[in-house]
Amino acid sequence: MKREKISELTTNRLSVYLRCLNELADAGIKRVSSQELAEQFNLNSAQIRKDLGYFGEFGVRGTGYFINDLRAHITKILGLDKRHRVGIVGAGRLGRALANYHGLEKSNFTVVALFDNDSSKIGERTRSGIEVFDVKRIARVVRDEGIDVAVIAVPARAAQRVLNHVMAAGVKAILNFAPAPLKARLGVKVKTVDLTTSLESLSYFLAQPKSALVTNGNGLSAARGDVSKSAQASETIR
């Protein structure tokens, strides 16, 4: 397994493949080839084979992939074979919206705590029953609740300080919504979701000629919303 060459784009695509396979499994389909998977979900068959090849040999030549087996393999690769407990730092509108997000109900992620430094919010509970704790107690709550993923939903000026507290508490996987560059120590993964940057990327897309090609978040090419198969075929992992 060539882990040193696996990019974040690759793991993002694995997540897409898993959702596609789940949809096929729900429809009662047992086997699928990379070409069939690509055609049904506007993917790239060569890219599918290449991505999966980083982790082993899962298909059978002339037969394709057994869907349930491949789902199990990808689930394990993505670490989704176990539950993850999430703590959100920032009990403002964004933090509470994330805590109440129903899309997590069918996932392996469960929000178990919110943190804030506003004394008027401490002790409150969200609509889904999640308690807001004093951010000063983060180390203890992380330990008691078994939190292994943190979400930062605070203003940019406070984000690095919050990250430092989260890392000190032992959390190694952090999703950051603050529009600020953060410095994490070795062994800690921070993934930033920057709404402004994403919107500016869309603005660039709208400003280009209609024939211009752009690349979407999965590393696949598209022209004005239509998947370009020729561009997909030439895409390589960076």
C-alpha positions as CSV (number, residue, x, y, z in Angstrom):
1,M,0.0,0.0,0.0
2,K,1.5,3.3,-1.2
3,R,0.3,5.5,1.6
4,E,2.9,8.2,1.0
5,K,1.4,9.0,-2.4
6,I,-2.3,9.2,-1.3
7,S,-3.7,12.7,-1.5
8,E,-6.7,14.3,0.1
9,L,-8.3,14.4,-3.3
10,T,-8.1,10.6,-3.4
11,T,-9.7,10.2,0.0
12,N,-12.4,12.7,-1.0
13,R,-13.2,10.5,-4.1
14,L,-13.3,7.4,-1.9
15,S,-16.1,9.0,0.1
16,V,-17.9,9.7,-3.2
17,Y,-17.5,6.1,-4.3
18,L,-18.8,4.9,-1.0
19,R,-22.0,6.9,-1.3
20,C,-22.5,5.6,-4.9
21,L,-22.0,2.1,-3.7
22,N,-24.5,2.6,-0.9
23,E,-27.1,3.8,-3.4
24,L,-26.5,0.7,-5.6
25,A,-26.7,-1.6,-2.6
26,D,-30.0,0.0,-1.6
27,A,-31.3,-0.8,-5.1
28,G,-30.4,-4.4,-4.6
29,I,-27.5,-4.5,-7.0
30,K,-24.8,-7.0,-6.1
31,R,-21.9,-6.3,-8.6
32,V,-20.7,-3.4,-10.6
33,S,-17.7,-2.7,-12.9
34,S,-15.7,0.5,-12.7
35,Q,-17.1,1.4,-16.1
36,E,-20.7,0.9,-15.0
37,L,-20.0,2.9,-11.8
38,A,-18.5,5.7,-13.8
39,E,-21.3,5.9,-16.3
40,Q,-24.1,5.9,-13.7
41,F,-22.6,8.5,-11.4
42,N,-20.6,10.7,-13.9
43,L,-17.2,9.4,-12.6
44,N,-14.0,8.3,-14.3
45,S,-13.5,4.6,-14.6
46,A,-9.7,4.8,-14.9
47,Q,-9.6,7.1,-11.9
48,I,-11.7,4.7,-9.8
49,R,-9.4,1.8,-10.6
50,K,-6.3,3.9,-9.8
51,D,-7.7,5.2,-6.5
52,L,-8.7,1.8,-5.3
53,G,-5.4,0.4,-6.5
54,Y,-3.6,2.4,-3.8
55,F,-5.2,0.1,-1.2
56,G,-5.2,-3.3,-2.8
57,E,-6.9,-5.5,-5.4
58,F,-10.6,-5.5,-4.9
59,G,-12.1,-6.3,-8.2
60,V,-12.3,-9.5,-10.3
61,R,-11.3,-9.3,-13.9
62,G,-14.3,-9.7,-16.1
63,T,-16.7,-9.6,-13.2
64,G,-16.1,-6.2,-11.5
65,Y,-16.6,-5.4,-7.9
66,F,-18.8,-7.2,-5.4
67,I,-20.6,-4.1,-4.0
68,N,-20.9,-5.2,-0.3
69,D,-17.3,-6.3,-0.2
70,L,-16.0,-3.0,-1.7
71,R,-18.3,-1.0,0.6
72,A,-16.7,-2.8,3.6
73,H,-13.2,-2.2,2.3
74,I,-13.8,1.6,1.7
75,T,-15.6,1.9,5.0
76,K,-12.5,0.5,6.8
77,I,-10.1,2.6,4.7
78,L,-11.9,5.8,5.7
79,G,-12.0,4.8,9.3
80,L,-15.8,4.6,9.3
81,D,-15.9,1.1,10.8
82,K,-16.1,2.8,14.2
83,R,-18.0,5.7,15.7
84,H,-16.5,9.1,16.0
85,R,-17.5,11.5,18.8
86,V,-17.5,15.2,17.9
87,G,-17.1,18.3,20.1
88,I,-17.9,21.7,18.6
89,V,-16.1,24.8,20.0
90,G,-18.3,27.9,19.5
91,A,-22.0,27.8,20.5
92,G,-23.1,30.6,18.3
93,R,-25.5,30.2,15.3
94,L,-23.0,28.2,13.2
95,G,-22.0,25.9,16.1
96,R,-25.6,25.2,17.0
97,A,-26.6,24.7,13.4
98,L,-23.9,22.1,13.0
99,A,-24.8,20.4,16.3
100,N,-28.4,20.1,15.1
101,Y,-27.6,19.0,11.6
102,H,-29.8,16.0,10.9
103,G,-27.4,14.7,8.2
104,L,-25.2,13.3,10.8
105,E,-27.8,10.9,12.2
106,K,-27.1,8.2,9.6
107,S,-23.3,8.8,9.7
108,N,-20.6,7.5,12.1
109,F,-20.2,10.9,13.6
110,T,-22.1,12.0,16.8
111,V,-21.9,15.5,18.3
112,V,-21.7,15.0,22.0
113,A,-20.7,18.5,23.3
114,L,-20.5,22.2,22.6
115,F,-18.1,24.6,24.1
116,D,-18.2,28.3,24.6
117,N,-16.7,31.1,26.8
118,D,-20.0,33.0,27.1
119,S,-21.3,32.4,30.6
120,S,-24.9,33.0,29.5
121,K,-24.7,30.0,27.1
122,I,-22.9,27.6,29.5
123,G,-25.3,24.9,30.7
124,E,-27.8,25.4,27.9
125,R,-28.8,22.6,25.6
126,T,-29.5,22.5,21.9
127,R,-32.8,21.3,20.3
128,S,-31.1,17.9,20.0
129,G,-30.1,17.9,23.7
130,I,-26.4,18.6,23.4
131,E,-25.0,20.5,26.4
132,V,-22.9,23.7,26.1
133,F,-19.8,23.4,28.4
134,D,-17.4,26.0,29.5
135,V,-14.4,26.0,27.1
136,K,-12.1,25.9,30.1
137,R,-13.3,22.4,30.8
138,I,-12.5,21.1,27.3
139,A,-9.7,18.8,28.3
140,R,-11.9,17.0,30.9
141,V,-14.9,16.8,28.7
142,V,-12.9,15.5,25.8
143,R,-11.6,12.7,28.0
144,D,-14.9,11.9,29.7
145,E,-16.9,11.9,26.4
146,G,-14.2,10.2,24.3
147,I,-14.2,13.0,21.8
148,D,-11.8,12.3,18.9
149,V,-12.9,15.0,16.4
150,A,-13.3,18.7,17.0
151,V,-15.0,21.4,15.1
152,I,-13.9,25.0,15.4
153,A,-16.8,27.5,14.9
154,V,-15.4,30.7,16.4
155,P,-14.3,34.1,15.0
156,A,-11.0,34.1,13.1
157,R,-9.2,36.0,15.9
158,A,-9.8,33.2,18.4
159,A,-9.3,30.2,16.1
160,Q,-5.6,29.6,16.7
161,R,-6.1,29.8,20.5
162,V,-9.0,27.4,20.3
163,L,-6.9,25.0,18.2
164,N,-4.1,25.1,20.7
165,H,-6.6,24.1,23.5
166,V,-8.1,21.4,21.4
167,M,-4.7,19.9,20.5
168,A,-3.6,20.1,24.2
169,A,-6.7,18.1,25.0
170,G,-5.5,15.3,22.7
171,V,-7.8,15.8,19.7
172,K,-5.9,15.1,16.5
173,A,-8.7,15.6,13.9
174,I,-10.1,19.1,13.5
175,L,-12.6,20.7,11.1
176,N,-12.1,24.4,11.1
177,F,-14.8,26.9,9.9
178,A,-12.9,30.0,10.9
179,P,-11.6,32.0,8.0
180,A,-8.0,32.0,9.3
181,P,-4.8,30.1,8.5
182,L,-4.1,27.8,11.4
183,K,-0.8,26.1,12.5
184,A,-1.1,22.6,13.8
185,R,1.6,20.5,15.3
186,L,2.9,17.3,13.8
187,G,0.4,14.5,13.9
188,V,-2.7,16.7,14.0
189,K,-4.9,17.1,10.9
190,V,-6.8,20.4,10.4
191,K,-9.2,20.7,7.5
192,T,-10.5,24.2,6.8
193,V,-13.9,25.0,5.3
194,D,-13.7,28.6,4.0
195,L,-17.1,29.8,2.6
196,T,-15.6,32.9,1.2
197,T,-12.9,31.1,-0.8
198,S,-15.5,28.7,-2.1
199,L,-17.7,31.5,-3.3
200,E,-14.8,33.3,-4.9
201,S,-14.0,30.1,-6.8
202,L,-17.6,30.1,-8.1
203,S,-17.2,33.7,-9.1
204,Y,-14.1,32.8,-11.1
205,F,-16.1,30.0,-12.8
206,L,-18.9,32.5,-13.8
207,A,-16.3,35.0,-15.1
208,Q,-14.8,32.6,-17.5
209,P,-15.8,31.9,-21.2
210,K,-18.4,29.2,-21.6
211,S,-15.9,26.8,-23.0
212,A,-13.6,27.1,-20.0
213,L,-13.0,24.0,-18.0
214,V,-12.8,24.0,-14.2
215,T,-12.1,21.2,-11.7
216,N,-14.6,20.3,-9.1
217,G,-13.8,19.3,-5.5
218,N,-13.4,15.7,-6.4
219,G,-10.7,16.4,-8.9
220,L,-13.0,15.7,-11.9
221,S,-13.3,18.2,-14.8
222,A,-16.4,19.9,-15.9
223,A,-17.5,22.5,-18.5
224,R,-20.3,24.7,-17.4
225,G,-21.8,22.0,-15.2
226,D,-21.4,19.1,-17.7
227,V,-18.8,16.4,-17.0
228,S,-16.1,16.4,-19.6
229,K,-15.0,12.8,-20.1
230,S,-12.0,13.7,-22.1
231,A,-10.8,16.0,-19.3
232,Q,-11.5,13.3,-16.7
233,A,-9.5,10.7,-18.6
234,S,-6.4,12.9,-18.5
235,E,-6.7,13.7,-14.8
236,T,-3.9,12.4,-12.6
237,I,-3.4,12.4,-8.9
238,R,-1.4,15.3,-7.6
